[in-house]
Amino acid sequence: MRFLPVLFWIYIGMSGDREMRKEELLELHQLMDVLRRRFEDMEKVDFSRYEEVGVGPDDVHDSKAEHRTAVFVLGMELAGQMSEDQFSEAGRIQARMKELAEEVDS
């Protein structure tokens, strides 16, 4: 599965030089949630950190910052499900998503 690098590229590329608008972030969150549900259908996986955030793609009244945190945490967990080790492409993406999620929380 090479979806996550594409989604990460979309996140960076959709906004260009400006910060991503909330509508774009919600779209990305929806796409990533589809991947999460596919993983859950295929096998037993743990998305507990994402669920702890408590913000889903349909929670349009939550703040942009909350959605950004949810996207980064979900991205970290999706990359973790796809990575075999920390040095794989997905493992590196997982590490970067974790850094971004921590930056948003600060």
Secondary structure, DSSP 8 states (H G I E B T S, - for coil): --HHHHHHHHHHHHHTTS---HHHHHHHHHHHHHHHHHHHHHS----HHHHHH---TT-TTS-HHHHHHHHHHHHHHHHHHH-SSTTSHHHHHHHHHHHHHHHHH-
